Amino acid sequence: MRHHLGFVAILGPLALLPAYAGPAADAPDALSPSAHPSAWDRGSLTLYSENDKYFAGTDRAYTNGLKLSYLSPDLSTLRSPEVAAPVRLFADALGRFVPDGHTYKFGFSLGQNIYTPEDTETTAYQLADRPYAAWLYAGVALHVLYPEPSPGRSARLDIFELNFGLVGPSALGEDVQNGFHDLIGVARANGWDNQLRDEPGVNLIYERRHRFSTERAREAWGADFIPHAGFSLGNVFTYANAGAELRLGYKLPADFGSNLIRPSGDSAPDKIRPGWGVFLFGAFDARAVARDITLDGNTFKGSPSVDKKPFVADFYGGVGVSSPWIQLRYAQVVRTKEFEGQRDSQVFGSLSVTVLF
């Protein structure tokens, strides 16, 4: 029964969010596609899958990530009576950080990350390797888009996100990993008795992105340069981060980058929806890490832990295919060493499928 509490704790509050993410029920005109044709078709649903088996063949460290994320259609204003009260309250709480007169999106997500040591055959506690851990979480987000003012100048996206969830047995890492291993007929990970203890987690995240584009990047061959910087505060992950992406191709999507599973990782297209296109991308994200519960261990209880490295970076590159209705992206990722005594950097693959509507 305890292992079902993770899904109840996360899905319970999250199940209420769709009712509040869009216009209020007493404003039927706002629900008509003909009333707001430019805003109606800007929503997206993205499924992310990351695993170190994808063209890497390992089963250790960050071994699996899964995330489902929704972003609403554009909201013409956050403070209109047509927008549901909880969304207006969220914007009001952010105050001057969410100015009037821009494009807004409201989002929510559900995900799980799983971490294991290198040796998953032994049942013994491994003092010098990272602990078994899982992070099961839901997230709510507000996106503020500042469109490109003129060719050669940058578009800007500000992302405010709140993640809440659980680590420990109730995060269902053992159930998911060994259940899948049983399904495909491979050996189980035997050391989950040594995982972190149950602990609720909360993280507040902010990130700013800019997009510098060549003049005809949405219409023909072109390029985007997309730098970003931000931070995360909480008992699960506390860090400051910065990075950038270079994207080259034909009819580039009008979003803000090819993202991994991470806080503030989503970015649906803005008001421009190009036709069929293809592109290559290369990117990095560097983090100065003050806390990582999957390495530092539980906050208030004794638990397995290792000495983390204060600076970590992801370097990744891949290919994407886009259309007016769907986008597919695949990236191969190299993550630098995360803790003292780690033998080498980690390689894993990241696949995302976005449906636009």
Order of alpha helices (4+ residues) and beta strands (2+ residues): alpha-alpha-alpha-beta-beta-alpha-beta-beta-beta-alpha-beta-beta-beta-beta-alpha-beta-beta-beta
